[in-house]
Amino acid sequence: MDLNKLRSAILIGVGLIGLVLAAVFAKNLVDNKAAAVVPAKKIVKEAAVSLVKNGRIPMFVKAQGLVNAKQKIELFSEVQGVFTAGSKLFRTGQPYAAGEVLLQIDTSEFLASVKASRNNLHNQIAAILPDIRLDFPKEYKVWSAFLKSIDVQKNIPALPLMTAEDIRLFISGSGILSTYYSLKNLEQRLSKFSIRAPFKGVLTDALVREGTLVRSGQKLGEFIQPGVYELLVSIPQSFSNKLTIGAEVTLQNLEGTATYAGFVSKINAKVDPNTQTTAVMIETTDLNLSDGVYVSASLQGNDIENAISLPRALVSQDGFIYTVKNEVLQSLAVKVLHFSEDEVVVSGIPDGTMILAKPILGAYEGMTVKVTQ
């Protein structure tokens, strides 16, 4: 046999043997890989459930706000002068009785003008008194007594009653009326040099000291009546319909170490269009509170009948919850009645219905679960 032909035959045989071995190796590799694949095991999640029992749900909503004294006034000066010392120093924390002078401005210069006007009125009436005796004898005693009652040290008394048209025209034509009312205006202004306490209270802010020049329109301080306080809060409009005047309110300081009792005194009839909330005024007479304290309020509204309160995580945004029947999840539409910070009050779930007590991640209708108590 030719050597070249022999060599070609040998190479062809070796190639065929290699192909056969490669085919056998590939088949074994595929068989081993298929044997290594384990069928997927179906995972069934555990579901904590509870049985529904509808009943009466008390309504509460929480809000926060700043406590302010119900009786609070800012003190402003309507006149100009030097602040003079009084019976008490004008200092923060100083208590005053109702009607007691809070602040006195020097009146010496203005008082002299008032006295001059009183004396001027006295002289004008004295000048026309002889004419009154002659022309209006019935009015003489009245005007003579009025003249004697004028004292430059005291406020002018009220004018005599003038029922007859002729005497009224005579008095007016003599300039008595214009002088009298100008004097009353000066006396009214003189009273503004002294600021008195409108009620029993405490000076909480003092911005001037004795000897200070006080200008008209200047703020002098702040005066409050301790013991009666108000708190303005905003609540959801949906809850305001369940709230009534006089409803009990529990107040608590931010640290949670003290609680105070209050009640709803006013409910605004207008809803804020931007926040859809309603302003509610809470009143309290707790002596442990102070003006300016920041507190949280828990407002109690009318109870809701035949409903149940659930964690907000159990109710979808579309108003559905999951019930469990034969260990399969089913969705149920509910009527949402009220939202709070952590809970939602719903109705429309029959008593005895088995529902999820805790949310399941990735839950869907038809999902198989394992019920646990």
Secondary structure, 3 states (H helix, E strand, C coil): CCHHHHHHHHHHHHHHHHHHHHHHHHHHHHHHHHHHCCCCCCCCEEEEEEECCCEEEEEEEEEEEEEEECCEEEEECCCCEEEECCCCCCCCCCEECCCCEEEEECCHHHHHHHHHHHHHHHHHHHHHHHHHHHHCHHHHHHHHHHHHHCCCCCCCCCCCCCCCHHHHHHHHHCCHHHHHHHHHHHHHHHHCCEEECCCCEEEEEECCCCCCEECCCCEEEEEECCCCEEEEEEEEHHHHCCCCCCCEEEEEECCCCCEEEEEEEEEEEEECCCCCEEEEEEEECCCCCCCCCEEEEEEEEEEEEEEEEEEHHHCCCCCEEEEEECCEEEEEECEEEEECCCEEEEECCCCCCEEECCCCCCCCCCCEEEEEC
